[in-house]
């Protein structure tokens, strides 16, 4: 399975050939043959006649919502899988809204590819389990807040203590969560 994501002005022209990006080839394959023969899926930030807008902080709308989508926002059916189709539907709605309908993401290709796992449900379950273990005295209550914070934050946001706690090999009694 191959998913190619492009956030660039006029990126939709890779498919239609209507703008400067005509007859684009990847190795010996044309874009059309990659889609039809190889089953590649393309997720493009804009139609062939559109620019890809930026937010006030310089990030592109497409990339901003792509990241939010794969972090779970696109998972509208609330299963544990986030598919390229779910992300595309989310992107199309959010990017059009954010750009006053001046930018429309494009998806080309038929394969349904799972591109991320939605771990939010697992985090909710772990949060409840940590709280239960604290109530039962299996985890020192003064550390419960720290454990919960580490559970929901990104690893690269950890301070030194949080890194140490995250790397700690928990005893078997606690590991049975």
Chimera marker file (.cmm) of the C-alpha trace (Angstrom):
<marker_set name="trace">
<marker id="1" x="0.000" y="0.000" z="0.000" r="1" g="1" b="0" radius="0.5"/>
<marker id="2" x="1.374" y="3.367" z="-0.968" r="1" g="1" b="0" radius="0.5"/>
<marker id="3" x="-0.092" y="6.713" z="0.033" r="1" g="1" b="0" radius="0.5"/>
<marker id="4" x="1.524" y="9.857" z="-1.356" r="1" g="1" b="0" radius="0.5"/>
<marker id="5" x="0.640" y="13.116" z="0.412" r="1" g="1" b="0" radius="0.5"/>
<marker id="6" x="1.490" y="16.436" z="-1.232" r="1" g="1" b="0" radius="0.5"/>
<marker id="7" x="0.857" y="19.845" z="0.307" r="1" g="1" b="0" radius="0.5"/>
<marker id="8" x="1.655" y="22.283" z="-2.495" r="1" g="1" b="0" radius="0.5"/>
<marker id="9" x="-0.114" y="24.923" z="-4.537" r="1" g="1" b="0" radius="0.5"/>
<marker id="10" x="-1.845" y="23.487" z="-7.624" r="1" g="1" b="0" radius="0.5"/>
<marker id="11" x="-1.074" y="19.938" z="-6.426" r="1" g="1" b="0" radius="0.5"/>
<marker id="12" x="-4.304" y="18.713" z="-8.014" r="1" g="1" b="0" radius="0.5"/>
<marker id="13" x="-2.713" y="19.363" z="-11.393" r="1" g="1" b="0" radius="0.5"/>
<marker id="14" x="-0.602" y="16.235" z="-10.890" r="1" g="1" b="0" radius="0.5"/>
<marker id="15" x="-3.729" y="14.373" z="-11.845" r="1" g="1" b="0" radius="0.5"/>
<marker id="16" x="-5.459" y="16.694" z="-14.301" r="1" g="1" b="0" radius="0.5"/>
<marker id="17" x="-2.376" y="18.225" z="-15.935" r="1" g="1" b="0" radius="0.5"/>
<marker id="18" x="-4.136" y="21.598" z="-16.058" r="1" g="1" b="0" radius="0.5"/>
<marker id="19" x="-1.355" y="23.719" z="-14.568" r="1" g="1" b="0" radius="0.5"/>
<marker id="20" x="2.457" y="23.790" z="-14.611" r="1" g="1" b="0" radius="0.5"/>
<marker id="21" x="2.839" y="20.261" z="-13.222" r="1" g="1" b="0" radius="0.5"/>
<marker id="22" x="2.074" y="18.465" z="-16.492" r="1" g="1" b="0" radius="0.5"/>
<marker id="23" x="3.260" y="14.993" z="-17.447" r="1" g="1" b="0" radius="0.5"/>
<marker id="24" x="4.803" y="14.372" z="-14.067" r="1" g="1" b="0" radius="0.5"/>
<marker id="25" x="6.504" y="10.983" z="-13.764" r="1" g="1" b="0" radius="0.5"/>
<marker id="26" x="7.829" y="8.980" z="-10.870" r="1" g="1" b="0" radius="0.5"/>
<marker id="27" x="10.580" y="6.789" z="-12.280" r="1" g="1" b="0" radius="0.5"/>
<marker id="28" x="9.134" y="5.153" z="-15.386" r="1" g="1" b="0" radius="0.5"/>
<marker id="29" x="5.505" y="5.456" z="-14.269" r="1" g="1" b="0" radius="0.5"/>
<marker id="30" x="3.082" y="8.261" z="-14.989" r="1" g="1" b="0" radius="0.5"/>
<marker id="31" x="0.814" y="9.351" z="-12.133" r="1" g="1" b="0" radius="0.5"/>
<marker id="32" x="-2.158" y="7.746" z="-13.939" r="1" g="1" b="0" radius="0.5"/>
<marker id="33" x="-0.420" y="4.381" z="-14.229" r="1" g="1" b="0" radius="0.5"/>
<marker id="34" x="0.627" y="4.486" z="-10.559" r="1" g="1" b="0" radius="0.5"/>
<marker id="35" x="-3.009" y="4.932" z="-9.617" r="1" g="1" b="0" radius="0.5"/>
<marker id="36" x="-4.490" y="2.413" z="-12.064" r="1" g="1" b="0" radius="0.5"/>
<marker id="37" x="-1.784" y="-0.268" z="-12.262" r="1" g="1" b="0" radius="0.5"/>
<marker id="38" x="-0.063" y="-0.039" z="-8.886" r="1" g="1" b="0" radius="0.5"/>
<marker id="39" x="-3.002" y="1.054" z="-6.731" r="1" g="1" b="0" radius="0.5"/>
<marker id="40" x="-1.300" y="4.124" z="-5.254" r="1" g="1" b="0" radius="0.5"/>
<marker id="41" x="-3.449" y="6.691" z="-3.463" r="1" g="1" b="0" radius="0.5"/>
<marker id="42" x="-2.697" y="10.406" z="-3.639" r="1" g="1" b="0" radius="0.5"/>
<marker id="43" x="-3.866" y="12.912" z="-1.050" r="1" g="1" b="0" radius="0.5"/>
<marker id="44" x="-3.329" y="16.410" z="-2.454" r="1" g="1" b="0" radius="0.5"/>
<marker id="45" x="-3.806" y="19.725" z="-0.696" r="1" g="1" b="0" radius="0.5"/>
<marker id="46" x="-5.623" y="21.594" z="-3.468" r="1" g="1" b="0" radius="0.5"/>
<marker id="47" x="-7.319" y="21.396" z="-6.836" r="1" g="1" b="0" radius="0.5"/>
<marker id="48" x="-5.322" y="22.083" z="-9.983" r="1" g="1" b="0" radius="0.5"/>
<marker id="49" x="-6.359" y="25.753" z="-10.076" r="1" g="1" b="0" radius="0.5"/>
<marker id="50" x="-5.975" y="26.527" z="-6.353" r="1" g="1" b="0" radius="0.5"/>
<marker id="51" x="-3.179" y="27.686" z="-4.122" r="1" g="1" b="0" radius="0.5"/>
<marker id="52" x="-2.614" y="25.986" z="-0.771" r="1" g="1" b="0" radius="0.5"/>
<marker id="53" x="-3.194" y="28.556" z="1.942" r="1" g="1" b="0" radius="0.5"/>
<marker id="54" x="-1.284" y="29.157" z="5.131" r="1" g="1" b="0" radius="0.5"/>
<marker id="55" x="-2.424" y="29.956" z="8.622" r="1" g="1" b="0" radius="0.5"/>
<marker id="56" x="-1.238" y="33.095" z="10.440" r="1" g="1" b="0" radius="0.5"/>
<marker id="57" x="1.631" y="31.150" z="12.045" r="1" g="1" b="0" radius="0.5"/>
<marker id="58" x="2.928" y="30.017" z="8.630" r="1" g="1" b="0" radius="0.5"/>
<marker id="59" x="1.682" y="26.415" z="8.760" r="1" g="1" b="0" radius="0.5"/>
<marker id="60" x="-0.446" y="25.199" z="5.888" r="1" g="1" b="0" radius="0.5"/>
<marker id="61" x="-4.132" y="24.555" z="6.528" r="1" g="1" b="0" radius="0.5"/>
<marker id="62" x="-3.851" y="21.160" z="4.844" r="1" g="1" b="0" radius="0.5"/>
<marker id="63" x="-0.945" y="19.934" z="6.984" r="1" g="1" b="0" radius="0.5"/>
<marker id="64" x="-2.509" y="21.352" z="10.157" r="1" g="1" b="0" radius="0.5"/>
<marker id="65" x="-5.749" y="19.436" z="9.635" r="1" g="1" b="0" radius="0.5"/>
<marker id="66" x="-3.939" y="16.350" z="8.312" r="1" g="1" b="0" radius="0.5"/>
<marker id="67" x="-2.094" y="16.064" z="11.640" r="1" g="1" b="0" radius="0.5"/>
<marker id="68" x="-5.269" y="16.683" z="13.656" r="1" g="1" b="0" radius="0.5"/>
<marker id="69" x="-7.047" y="14.082" z="11.538" r="1" g="1" b="0" radius="0.5"/>
<marker id="70" x="-4.499" y="11.333" z="12.082" r="1" g="1" b="0" radius="0.5"/>
<marker id="71" x="-4.385" y="12.144" z="15.797" r="1" g="1" b="0" radius="0.5"/>
<marker id="72" x="-8.041" y="11.102" z="15.945" r="1" g="1" b="0" radius="0.5"/>
<marker id="73" x="-10.231" y="13.991" z="14.825" r="1" g="1" b="0" radius="0.5"/>
<marker id="74" x="-10.974" y="12.272" z="11.488" r="1" g="1" b="0" radius="0.5"/>
<marker id="75" x="-12.193" y="9.080" z="13.153" r="1" g="1" b="0" radius="0.5"/>
<marker id="76" x="-15.891" y="9.796" z="12.861" r="1" g="1" b="0" radius="0.5"/>
<marker id="77" x="-16.967" y="6.147" z="13.138" r="1" g="1" b="0" radius="0.5"/>
<marker id="78" x="-15.047" y="5.882" z="16.459" r="1" g="1" b="0" radius="0.5"/>
<marker id="79" x="-13.372" y="2.576" z="15.706" r="1" g="1" b="0" radius="0.5"/>
<marker id="80" x="-9.664" y="2.108" z="16.382" r="1" g="1" b="0" radius="0.5"/>
<marker id="81" x="-8.618" y="2.704" z="12.745" r="1" g="1" b="0" radius="0.5"/>
<marker id="82" x="-8.225" y="5.959" z="10.864" r="1" g="1" b="0" radius="0.5"/>
<marker id="83" x="-8.412" y="5.421" z="7.115" r="1" g="1" b="0" radius="0.5"/>
<marker id="84" x="-7.238" y="7.642" z="4.289" r="1" g="1" b="0" radius="0.5"/>
<marker id="85" x="-10.899" y="8.120" z="3.274" r="1" g="1" b="0" radius="0.5"/>
<marker id="86" x="-11.809" y="9.309" z="6.774" r="1" g="1" b="0" radius="0.5"/>
<marker id="87" x="-8.859" y="11.711" z="6.753" r="1" g="1" b="0" radius="0.5"/>
<marker id="88" x="-9.781" y="12.959" z="3.282" r="1" g="1" b="0" radius="0.5"/>
<marker id="89" x="-13.414" y="13.588" z="4.286" r="1" g="1" b="0" radius="0.5"/>
<marker id="90" x="-12.218" y="15.434" z="7.402" r="1" g="1" b="0" radius="0.5"/>
<marker id="91" x="-9.627" y="17.440" z="5.426" r="1" g="1" b="0" radius="0.5"/>
<marker id="92" x="-12.107" y="18.398" z="2.732" r="1" g="1" b="0" radius="0.5"/>
<marker id="93" x="-14.551" y="19.732" z="5.307" r="1" g="1" b="0" radius="0.5"/>
<marker id="94" x="-12.068" y="21.486" z="7.614" r="1" g="1" b="0" radius="0.5"/>
<marker id="95" x="-9.737" y="22.975" z="4.976" r="1" g="1" b="0" radius="0.5"/>
<marker id="96" x="-12.648" y="24.325" z="2.925" r="1" g="1" b="0" radius="0.5"/>
<marker id="97" x="-14.135" y="25.839" z="6.089" r="1" g="1" b="0" radius="0.5"/>
<marker id="98" x="-10.799" y="27.365" z="7.179" r="1" g="1" b="0" radius="0.5"/>
<marker id="99" x="-10.124" y="28.858" z="3.729" r="1" g="1" b="0" radius="0.5"/>
<marker id="100" x="-13.658" y="30.099" z="2.959" r="1" g="1" b="0" radius="0.5"/>
<marker id="101" x="-13.949" y="27.452" z="0.216" r="1" g="1" b="0" radius="0.5"/>
<marker id="102" x="-10.805" y="28.705" z="-1.558" r="1" g="1" b="0" radius="0.5"/>
<marker id="103" x="-8.878" y="25.422" z="-1.121" r="1" g="1" b="0" radius="0.5"/>
<marker id="104" x="-10.243" y="21.952" z="-1.710" r="1" g="1" b="0" radius="0.5"/>
<marker id="105" x="-8.160" y="18.858" z="-0.918" r="1" g="1" b="0" radius="0.5"/>
<marker id="106" x="-8.226" y="16.089" z="-3.525" r="1" g="1" b="0" radius="0.5"/>
<marker id="107" x="-7.950" y="12.327" z="-3.105" r="1" g="1" b="0" radius="0.5"/>
<marker id="108" x="-7.199" y="10.130" z="-6.095" r="1" g="1" b="0" radius="0.5"/>
<marker id="109" x="-7.091" y="6.357" z="-5.940" r="1" g="1" b="0" radius="0.5"/>
<marker id="110" x="-9.475" y="3.662" z="-4.795" r="1" g="1" b="0" radius="0.5"/>
<marker id="111" x="-7.615" y="1.710" z="-2.111" r="1" g="1" b="0" radius="0.5"/>
<marker id="112" x="-8.764" y="2.061" z="1.448" r="1" g="1" b="0" radius="0.5"/>
<marker id="113" x="-5.601" y="2.372" z="3.498" r="1" g="1" b="0" radius="0.5"/>
<marker id="114" x="-5.442" y="2.473" z="7.296" r="1" g="1" b="0" radius="0.5"/>
<marker id="115" x="-3.004" y="5.302" z="8.027" r="1" g="1" b="0" radius="0.5"/>
<marker id="116" x="-3.240" y="5.591" z="11.813" r="1" g="1" b="0" radius="0.5"/>
<marker id="117" x="-4.603" y="3.992" z="14.942" r="1" g="1" b="0" radius="0.5"/>
<marker id="118" x="-6.896" y="6.017" z="17.153" r="1" g="1" b="0" radius="0.5"/>
<marker id="119" x="-5.586" y="5.509" z="20.671" r="1" g="1" b="0" radius="0.5"/>
<marker id="120" x="-7.968" y="7.917" z="22.400" r="1" g="1" b="0" radius="0.5"/>
<marker id="121" x="-10.227" y="5.080" z="23.610" r="1" g="1" b="0" radius="0.5"/>
<marker id="122" x="-7.247" y="3.217" z="24.997" r="1" g="1" b="0" radius="0.5"/>
<marker id="123" x="-6.085" y="6.377" z="26.805" r="1" g="1" b="0" radius="0.5"/>
<marker id="124" x="-9.546" y="6.785" z="28.325" r="1" g="1" b="0" radius="0.5"/>
<marker id="125" x="-9.462" y="3.174" z="29.558" r="1" g="1" b="0" radius="0.5"/>
<marker id="126" x="-5.957" y="3.568" z="30.992" r="1" g="1" b="0" radius="0.5"/>
<marker id="127" x="-6.963" y="6.796" z="32.722" r="1" g="1" b="0" radius="0.5"/>
<marker id="128" x="-9.861" y="5.019" z="34.421" r="1" g="1" b="0" radius="0.5"/>
<marker id="129" x="-7.604" y="2.096" z="35.383" r="1" g="1" b="0" radius="0.5"/>
<marker id="130" x="-4.981" y="4.432" z="36.888" r="1" g="1" b="0" radius="0.5"/>
<marker id="131" x="-7.678" y="6.200" z="38.913" r="1" g="1" b="0" radius="0.5"/>
<marker id="132" x="-9.048" y="2.836" z="40.093" r="1" g="1" b="0" radius="0.5"/>
<marker id="133" x="-5.563" y="1.634" z="41.092" r="1" g="1" b="0" radius="0.5"/>
<marker id="134" x="-5.021" y="4.861" z="43.042" r="1" g="1" b="0" radius="0.5"/>
<marker id="135" x="-8.332" y="4.392" z="44.901" r="1" g="1" b="0" radius="0.5"/>
<marker id="136" x="-7.352" y="0.806" z="45.731" r="1" g="1" b="0" radius="0.5"/>
<marker id="137" x="-3.947" y="1.926" z="47.010" r="1" g="1" b="0" radius="0.5"/>
<marker id="138" x="-2.016" y="0.075" z="44.297" r="1" g="1" b="0" radius="0.5"/>
<marker id="139" x="-0.503" y="3.361" z="43.075" r="1" g="1" b="0" radius="0.5"/>
<marker id="140" x="0.673" y="6.107" z="45.388" r="1" g="1" b="0" radius="0.5"/>
<marker id="141" x="-1.993" y="8.827" z="45.005" r="1" g="1" b="0" radius="0.5"/>
<marker id="142" x="0.541" y="11.655" z="44.998" r="1" g="1" b="0" radius="0.5"/>
<marker id="143" x="1.881" y="10.278" z="41.700" r="1" g="1" b="0" radius="0.5"/>
<marker id="144" x="-1.495" y="9.676" z="40.045" r="1" g="1" b="0" radius="0.5"/>
<marker id="145" x="-1.537" y="13.142" z="38.463" r="1" g="1" b="0" radius="0.5"/>
<marker id="146" x="1.966" y="12.623" z="37.104" r="1" g="1" b="0" radius="0.5"/>
<marker id="147" x="1.041" y="9.249" z="35.583" r="1" g="1" b="0" radius="0.5"/>
<marker id="148" x="-2.069" y="10.713" z="33.966" r="1" g="1" b="0" radius="0.5"/>
<marker id="149" x="-0.124" y="13.671" z="32.578" r="1" g="1" b="0" radius="0.5"/>
<marker id="150" x="2.499" y="11.350" z="31.064" r="1" g="1" b="0" radius="0.5"/>
<marker id="151" x="-0.242" y="9.199" z="29.569" r="1" g="1" b="0" radius="0.5"/>
<marker id="152" x="-1.769" y="12.035" z="27.552" r="1" g="1" b="0" radius="0.5"/>
<marker id="153" x="1.236" y="14.142" z="26.623" r="1" g="1" b="0" radius="0.5"/>
<marker id="154" x="3.690" y="13.542" z="23.814" r="1" g="1" b="0" radius="0.5"/>
<marker id="155" x="6.922" y="11.881" z="24.825" r="1" g="1" b="0" radius="0.5"/>
<marker id="156" x="9.041" y="14.704" z="23.409" r="1" g="1" b="0" radius="0.5"/>
<marker id="157" x="7.249" y="17.124" z="25.794" r="1" g="1" b="0" radius="0.5"/>
<marker id="158" x="8.444" y="15.216" z="28.888" r="1" g="1" b="0" radius="0.5"/>
<marker id="159" x="10.619" y="16.979" z="31.451" r="1" g="1" b="0" radius="0.5"/>
<marker id="160" x="13.472" y="15.025" z="33.057" r="1" g="1" b="0" radius="0.5"/>
<marker id="161" x="11.314" y="13.504" z="35.827" r="1" g="1" b="0" radius="0.5"/>
<marker id="162" x="8.636" y="12.459" z="33.337" r="1" g="1" b="0" radius="0.5"/>
<marker id="163" x="11.263" y="10.837" z="31.087" r="1" g="1" b="0" radius="0.5"/>
<marker id="164" x="12.533" y="8.902" z="34.078" r="1" g="1" b="0" radius="0.5"/>
<marker id="165" x="9.031" y="7.774" z="35.084" r="1" g="1" b="0" radius="0.5"/>
<marker id="166" x="8.179" y="6.828" z="31.491" r="1" g="1" b="0" radius="0.5"/>
<marker id="167" x="11.284" y="4.639" z="31.239" r="1" g="1" b="0" radius="0.5"/>
<marker id="168" x="10.748" y="3.018" z="34.662" r="1" g="1" b="0" radius="0.5"/>
<marker id="169" x="10.187" y="-0.749" z="34.479" r="1" g="1" b="0" radius="0.5"/>
<marker id="170" x="7.077" y="-1.211" z="36.581" r="1" g="1" b="0" radius="0.5"/>
<marker id="171" x="6.878" y="-4.158" z="38.981" r="1" g="1" b="0" radius="0.5"/>
<marker id="172" x="4.672" y="-7.086" z="37.819" r="1" g="1" b="0" radius="0.5"/>
<marker id="173" x="1.894" y="-6.189" z="40.292" r="1" g="1" b="0" radius="0.5"/>
<marker id="174" x="1.353" y="-2.810" z="38.607" r="1" g="1" b="0" radius="0.5"/>
<marker id="175" x="2.025" y="-4.037" z="35.042" r="1" g="1" b="0" radius="0.5"/>
<marker id="176" x="-1.068" y="-6.230" z="35.001" r="1" g="1" b="0" radius="0.5"/>
<marker id="177" x="-3.262" y="-3.248" z="33.939" r="1" g="1" b="0" radius="0.5"/>
<link id1="1" id2="2" r="1" g="1" b="0" radius="0.2"/>
<link id1="2" id2="3" r="1" g="1" b="0" radius="0.2"/>
<link id1="3" id2="4" r="1" g="1" b="0" radius="0.2"/>
<link id1="4" id2="5" r="1" g="1" b="0" radius="0.2"/>
<link id1="5" id2="6" r="1" g="1" b="0" radius="0.2"/>
<link id1="6" id2="7" r="1" g="1" b="0" radius="0.2"/>
<link id1="7" id2="8" r="1" g="1" b="0" radius="0.2"/>
<link id1="8" id2="9" r="1" g="1" b="0" radius="0.2"/>
<link id1="9" id2="10" r="1" g="1" b="0" radius="0.2"/>
<link id1="10" id2="11" r="1" g="1" b="0" radius="0.2"/>
<link id1="11" id2="12" r="1" g="1" b="0" radius="0.2"/>
<link id1="12" id2="13" r="1" g="1" b="0" radius="0.2"/>
<link id1="13" id2="14" r="1" g="1" b="0" radius="0.2"/>
<link id1="14" id2="15" r="1" g="1" b="0" radius="0.2"/>
<link id1="15" id2="16" r="1" g="1" b="0" radius="0.2"/>
<link id1="16" id2="17" r="1" g="1" b="0" radius="0.2"/>
<link id1="17" id2="18" r="1" g="1" b="0" radius="0.2"/>
<link id1="18" id2="19" r="1" g="1" b="0" radius="0.2"/>
<link id1="19" id2="20" r="1" g="1" b="0" radius="0.2"/>
<link id1="20" id2="21" r="1" g="1" b="0" radius="0.2"/>
<link id1="21" id2="22" r="1" g="1" b="0" radius="0.2"/>
<link id1="22" id2="23" r="1" g="1" b="0" radius="0.2"/>
<link id1="23" id2="24" r="1" g="1" b="0" radius="0.2"/>
<link id1="24" id2="25" r="1" g="1" b="0" radius="0.2"/>
<link id1="25" id2="26" r="1" g="1" b="0" radius="0.2"/>
<link id1="26" id2="27" r="1" g="1" b="0" radius="0.2"/>
<link id1="27" id2="28" r="1" g="1" b="0" radius="0.2"/>
<link id1="28" id2="29" r="1" g="1" b="0" radius="0.2"/>
<link id1="29" id2="30" r="1" g="1" b="0" radius="0.2"/>
<link id1="30" id2="31" r="1" g="1" b="0" radius="0.2"/>
<link id1="31" id2="32" r="1" g="1" b="0" radius="0.2"/>
<link id1="32" id2="33" r="1" g="1" b="0" radius="0.2"/>
<link id1="33" id2="34" r="1" g="1" b="0" radius="0.2"/>
<link id1="34" id2="35" r="1" g="1" b="0" radius="0.2"/>
<link id1="35" id2="36" r="1" g="1" b="0" radius="0.2"/>
<link id1="36" id2="37" r="1" g="1" b="0" radius="0.2"/>
<link id1="37" id2="38" r="1" g="1" b="0" radius="0.2"/>
<link id1="38" id2="39" r="1" g="1" b="0" radius="0.2"/>
<link id1="39" id2="40" r="1" g="1" b="0" radius="0.2"/>
<link id1="40" id2="41" r="1" g="1" b="0" radius="0.2"/>
<link id1="41" id2="42" r="1" g="1" b="0" radius="0.2"/>
<link id1="42" id2="43" r="1" g="1" b="0" radius="0.2"/>
<link id1="43" id2="44" r="1" g="1" b="0" radius="0.2"/>
<link id1="44" id2="45" r="1" g="1" b="0" radius="0.2"/>
<link id1="45" id2="46" r="1" g="1" b="0" radius="0.2"/>
<link id1="46" id2="47" r="1" g="1" b="0" radius="0.2"/>
<link id1="47" id2="48" r="1" g="1" b="0" radius="0.2"/>
<link id1="48" id2="49" r="1" g="1" b="0" radius="0.2"/>
<link id1="49" id2="50" r="1" g="1" b="0" radius="0.2"/>
<link id1="50" id2="51" r="1" g="1" b="0" radius="0.2"/>
<link id1="51" id2="52" r="1" g="1" b="0" radius="0.2"/>
<link id1="52" id2="53" r="1" g="1" b="0" radius="0.2"/>
<link id1="53" id2="54" r="1" g="1" b="0" radius="0.2"/>
<link id1="54" id2="55" r="1" g="1" b="0" radius="0.2"/>
<link id1="55" id2="56" r="1" g="1" b="0" radius="0.2"/>
<link id1="56" id2="57" r="1" g="1" b="0" radius="0.2"/>
<link id1="57" id2="58" r="1" g="1" b="0" radius="0.2"/>
<link id1="58" id2="59" r="1" g="1" b="0" radius="0.2"/>
<link id1="59" id2="60" r="1" g="1" b="0" radius="0.2"/>
<link id1="60" id2="61" r="1" g="1" b="0" radius="0.2"/>
<link id1="61" id2="62" r="1" g="1" b="0" radius="0.2"/>
<link id1="62" id2="63" r="1" g="1" b="0" radius="0.2"/>
<link id1="63" id2="64" r="1" g="1" b="0" radius="0.2"/>
<link id1="64" id2="65" r="1" g="1" b="0" radius="0.2"/>
<link id1="65" id2="66" r="1" g="1" b="0" radius="0.2"/>
<link id1="66" id2="67" r="1" g="1" b="0" radius="0.2"/>
<link id1="67" id2="68" r="1" g="1" b="0" radius="0.2"/>
<link id1="68" id2="69" r="1" g="1" b="0" radius="0.2"/>
<link id1="69" id2="70" r="1" g="1" b="0" radius="0.2"/>
<link id1="70" id2="71" r="1" g="1" b="0" radius="0.2"/>
<link id1="71" id2="72" r="1" g="1" b="0" radius="0.2"/>
<link id1="72" id2="73" r="1" g="1" b="0" radius="0.2"/>
<link id1="73" id2="74" r="1" g="1" b="0" radius="0.2"/>
<link id1="74" id2="75" r="1" g="1" b="0" radius="0.2"/>
<link id1="75" id2="76" r="1" g="1" b="0" radius="0.2"/>
<link id1="76" id2="77" r="1" g="1" b="0" radius="0.2"/>
<link id1="77" id2="78" r="1" g="1" b="0" radius="0.2"/>
<link id1="78" id2="79" r="1" g="1" b="0" radius="0.2"/>
<link id1="79" id2="80" r="1" g="1" b="0" radius="0.2"/>
<link id1="80" id2="81" r="1" g="1" b="0" radius="0.2"/>
<link id1="81" id2="82" r="1" g="1" b="0" radius="0.2"/>
<link id1="82" id2="83" r="1" g="1" b="0" radius="0.2"/>
<link id1="83" id2="84" r="1" g="1" b="0" radius="0.2"/>
<link id1="84" id2="85" r="1" g="1" b="0" radius="0.2"/>
<link id1="85" id2="86" r="1" g="1" b="0" radius="0.2"/>
<link id1="86" id2="87" r="1" g="1" b="0" radius="0.2"/>
<link id1="87" id2="88" r="1" g="1" b="0" radius="0.2"/>
<link id1="88" id2="89" r="1" g="1" b="0" radius="0.2"/>
<link id1="89" id2="90" r="1" g="1" b="0" radius="0.2"/>
<link id1="90" id2="91" r="1" g="1" b="0" radius="0.2"/>
<link id1="91" id2="92" r="1" g="1" b="0" radius="0.2"/>
<link id1="92" id2="93" r="1" g="1" b="0" radius="0.2"/>
<link id1="93" id2="94" r="1" g="1" b="0" radius="0.2"/>
<link id1="94" id2="95" r="1" g="1" b="0" radius="0.2"/>
<link id1="95" id2="96" r="1" g="1" b="0" radius="0.2"/>
<link id1="96" id2="97" r="1" g="1" b="0" radius="0.2"/>
<link id1="97" id2="98" r="1" g="1" b="0" radius="0.2"/>
<link id1="98" id2="99" r="1" g="1" b="0" radius="0.2"/>
<link id1="99" id2="100" r="1" g="1" b="0" radius="0.2"/>
<link id1="100" id2="101" r="1" g="1" b="0" radius="0.2"/>
<link id1="101" id2="102" r="1" g="1" b="0" radius="0.2"/>
<link id1="102" id2="103" r="1" g="1" b="0" radius="0.2"/>
<link id1="103" id2="104" r="1" g="1" b="0" radius="0.2"/>
<link id1="104" id2="105" r="1" g="1" b="0" radius="0.2"/>
<link id1="105" id2="106" r="1" g="1" b="0" radius="0.2"/>
<link id1="106" id2="107" r="1" g="1" b="0" radius="0.2"/>
<link id1="107" id2="108" r="1" g="1" b="0" radius="0.2"/>
<link id1="108" id2="109" r="1" g="1" b="0" radius="0.2"/>
<link id1="109" id2="110" r="1" g="1" b="0" radius="0.2"/>
<link id1="110" id2="111" r="1" g="1" b="0" radius="0.2"/>
<link id1="111" id2="112" r="1" g="1" b="0" radius="0.2"/>
<link id1="112" id2="113" r="1" g="1" b="0" radius="0.2"/>
<link id1="113" id2="114" r="1" g="1" b="0" radius="0.2"/>
<link id1="114" id2="115" r="1" g="1" b="0" radius="0.2"/>
<link id1="115" id2="116" r="1" g="1" b="0" radius="0.2"/>
<link id1="116" id2="117" r="1" g="1" b="0" radius="0.2"/>
<link id1="117" id2="118" r="1" g="1" b="0" radius="0.2"/>
<link id1="118" id2="119" r="1" g="1" b="0" radius="0.2"/>
<link id1="119" id2="120" r="1" g="1" b="0" radius="0.2"/>
<link id1="120" id2="121" r="1" g="1" b="0" radius="0.2"/>
<link id1="121" id2="122" r="1" g="1" b="0" radius="0.2"/>
<link id1="122" id2="123" r="1" g="1" b="0" radius="0.2"/>
<link id1="123" id2="124" r="1" g="1" b="0" radius="0.2"/>
<link id1="124" id2="125" r="1" g="1" b="0" radius="0.2"/>
<link id1="125" id2="126" r="1" g="1" b="0" radius="0.2"/>
<link id1="126" id2="127" r="1" g="1" b="0" radius="0.2"/>
<link id1="127" id2="128" r="1" g="1" b="0" radius="0.2"/>
<link id1="128" id2="129" r="1" g="1" b="0" radius="0.2"/>
<link id1="129" id2="130" r="1" g="1" b="0" radius="0.2"/>
<link id1="130" id2="131" r="1" g="1" b="0" radius="0.2"/>
<link id1="131" id2="132" r="1" g="1" b="0" radius="0.2"/>
<link id1="132" id2="133" r="1" g="1" b="0" radius="0.2"/>
<link id1="133" id2="134" r="1" g="1" b="0" radius="0.2"/>
<link id1="134" id2="135" r="1" g="1" b="0" radius="0.2"/>
<link id1="135" id2="136" r="1" g="1" b="0" radius="0.2"/>
<link id1="136" id2="137" r="1" g="1" b="0" radius="0.2"/>
<link id1="137" id2="138" r="1" g="1" b="0" radius="0.2"/>
<link id1="138" id2="139" r="1" g="1" b="0" radius="0.2"/>
<link id1="139" id2="140" r="1" g="1" b="0" radius="0.2"/>
<link id1="140" id2="141" r="1" g="1" b="0" radius="0.2"/>
<link id1="141" id2="142" r="1" g="1" b="0" radius="0.2"/>
<link id1="142" id2="143" r="1" g="1" b="0" radius="0.2"/>
<link id1="143" id2="144" r="1" g="1" b="0" radius="0.2"/>
<link id1="144" id2="145" r="1" g="1" b="0" radius="0.2"/>
<link id1="145" id2="146" r="1" g="1" b="0" radius="0.2"/>
<link id1="146" id2="147" r="1" g="1" b="0" radius="0.2"/>
<link id1="147" id2="148" r="1" g="1" b="0" radius="0.2"/>
<link id1="148" id2="149" r="1" g="1" b="0" radius="0.2"/>
<link id1="149" id2="150" r="1" g="1" b="0" radius="0.2"/>
<link id1="150" id2="151" r="1" g="1" b="0" radius="0.2"/>
<link id1="151" id2="152" r="1" g="1" b="0" radius="0.2"/>
<link id1="152" id2="153" r="1" g="1" b="0" radius="0.2"/>
<link id1="153" id2="154" r="1" g="1" b="0" radius="0.2"/>
<link id1="154" id2="155" r="1" g="1" b="0" radius="0.2"/>
<link id1="155" id2="156" r="1" g="1" b="0" radius="0.2"/>
<link id1="156" id2="157" r="1" g="1" b="0" radius="0.2"/>
<link id1="157" id2="158" r="1" g="1" b="0" radius="0.2"/>
<link id1="158" id2="159" r="1" g="1" b="0" radius="0.2"/>
<link id1="159" id2="160" r="1" g="1" b="0" radius="0.2"/>
<link id1="160" id2="161" r="1" g="1" b="0" radius="0.2"/>
<link id1="161" id2="162" r="1" g="1" b="0" radius="0.2"/>
<link id1="162" id2="163" r="1" g="1" b="0" radius="0.2"/>
<link id1="163" id2="164" r="1" g="1" b="0" radius="0.2"/>
<link id1="164" id2="165" r="1" g="1" b="0" radius="0.2"/>
<link id1="165" id2="166" r="1" g="1" b="0" radius="0.2"/>
<link id1="166" id2="167" r="1" g="1" b="0" radius="0.2"/>
<link id1="167" id2="168" r="1" g="1" b="0" radius="0.2"/>
<link id1="168" id2="169" r="1" g="1" b="0" radius="0.2"/>
<link id1="169" id2="170" r="1" g="1" b="0" radius="0.2"/>
<link id1="170" id2="171" r="1" g="1" b="0" radius="0.2"/>
<link id1="171" id2="172" r="1" g="1" b="0" radius="0.2"/>
<link id1="172" id2="173" r="1" g="1" b="0" radius="0.2"/>
<link id1="173" id2="174" r="1" g="1" b="0" radius="0.2"/>
<link id1="174" id2="175" r="1" g="1" b="0" radius="0.2"/>
<link id1="175" id2="176" r="1" g="1" b="0" radius="0.2"/>
<link id1="176" id2="177" r="1" g="1" b="0" radius="0.2"/>
</marker_set>
